[in-house]
Structures are given as structure tokens and as C-alpha cells.
Amino acid sequence: MDRQAQIEFLIDHYENPRNRGRLEKPDVQMTWGNPGCGDVITIYLKVSDDQRITEISFEGEGCTVSQAAASILTEKLKGQSLAYAESLSPDDVAGWVGREVMLSRPRCALLALSTLQLALRYLPKRPS
């Protein structure tokens, strides 16, 4: 994706966020933020017995990058396995938001992933 297309993609996710809003009775919810810049994300997850993310949403405040990255992350994870979610890395996020954005605003771009990783640690264990 060229630079202009990447910018338009991020702005679209910021202005028209996917999966934004509180999830009723989540299996886990986690809030995390960047105190220096004021970005905050809350991730909500519901997981099926077969360890798939059946529902995921977010709420938050902050810059275009942090909020767009949260929207993109929730789109990528809906229906995916917990193993997939646990395997995500900063390189995956860089591929979604753009390497240039990642290099210039890494804390903002990675806030949703960091919040997700914390949420996964606190997810109640389910029988296999």
C-alpha cells in the first residue's frame, strides 16, 4: 500500500471505527494507556469453548494512530484462535498500520496490541 493509501486507511478506521463500544458480559476486559500522551484503550473479549475469539470490541480515547490501530486489531482478531492472538507481534501491527507510522509513533501503534496481550494474561482458563 502506498503512503497516501495507508493514511486514508488509518483515517477511515479512526473516523469509522470497527467493533467500537462496550461488550456486555465479556470474559475479560483490560484497560491500558500511554500516560505521556493520554491515549487509552479498553479491550473486551468473549471466547468460545474451542478457544476462538467470538466477540471483540474496544473503547478508547487518543490520537488517530492509537484508535485506528485498535479498530484494525479487532477486525483482524474476530473469529481467530487465542493461539493466533497470542502470536501477534509488533511486526504484524507494522504491516497493518504501515512501517512509517510504526517507526514514528510506535507507542501509539502498539497500544491496542499491548492491551490485548495483558487481557489474554487475565483471561479465565477454560477446560480444553
N, C-alpha and C positions, 0 to 999 in steps of 0.2 A: 504494500500500500504506500503510495507517495505521501509526502508530508502534509499536503493540503487535505487529502482524503482522510488521513489519520486524525487531523484536527477536527474535521467535520464529524467523524465517527465519535470522537470523545464528546464534542458539544451535543450531539444527538443524545448520547447516553446521559449527559448531565441535564439537558432540558426535558428529556422524556425517559426518566429512569425506569428500568425494568425491575420488577419484583420489589418495589419500594413500599414500605409500610410494615406495620407491626403484624406479626404472625401470632394468632391465638393458640395458646397451649403448645408452645414449641417444646421439643425435647431438650433443647439448650438454647440459651441466648447469651451473647457476650458483647460487652461494650469496651472499646479501646480507642485511644486517641493520641494525637500529637500535641502535647501541651504548648509547645513553642509556636504553633501556627493556628491552633484552635480547631483542627479537623477532628471529628469524632464519628465513629461508625458503630452501630449495633447490628450484629448478625443474628438472625433467628433461623433455627434448623429443626426440621422434622425428618426422622429417619425411619425407614421401614425395617421389619424384622430381618430382611435379607441384606441389610447394611447399605441401602441406597438412600440418597437424599431425595425424599419425596417432595419436600417443600423447603424453600429457602427464600428469605427476604432480608431487607436491610432498612435501617433508618439512619439518618446522619445529617451532619452539617459540615460545611467546609468548602474547599476550593473545587473547581471543575475536575481536576485530576482525581482527587480522592473519591468524590461522589460518582464520577463516571466509572472509575475502576471497580467500585463496589457493584454498580449495575452490571458491568461486564462479567464480573466474577459470579454473580448469582445466575446469570444466563448460562454460563459455562458449566455450572455445577448441578443444575436441576436435573434429576434423574440419574446422576452419576453415582458411582460407588464411593464409600468412605475411603477406600484404598486410593482411588484416584484423587480425591480431595487432599488426602494426606501427602500425596506425592508431588503436589504442586510446588513450584519453586519461583524465585524472583525472575528467572529466565522466562517462565511461562507468562507471567504478568507482563514482562517487557515485550513479548510477542503480541500481546493483546493491545496494550496501550501505546506501543511504539518505543523503540530503543532510545530515541532522542528525549522523549518525555521522561522515560525511566532514569536516564542519566542526569537530567536537570532537576527532577522532583522525585527522587527515589522514596522518601518517607511518605509522601502523599500517594504515590502509585502503589505502594506496598501495604498501606494501612488496612485495606479490606482483607488481604491475604493474612496479615499478622493477626487480625481479629478472628478470622476463620480458624487459624491454627490454634489459638487459645480456646476457642469454642470446642474444637474437637477434643482437646485435653479434658474438658469438663463434661463431655457427652456421657450420659449414663451408659454403662456397659449393658449390652443385651445378650441373651443366650444365643449361641450360634446354631 
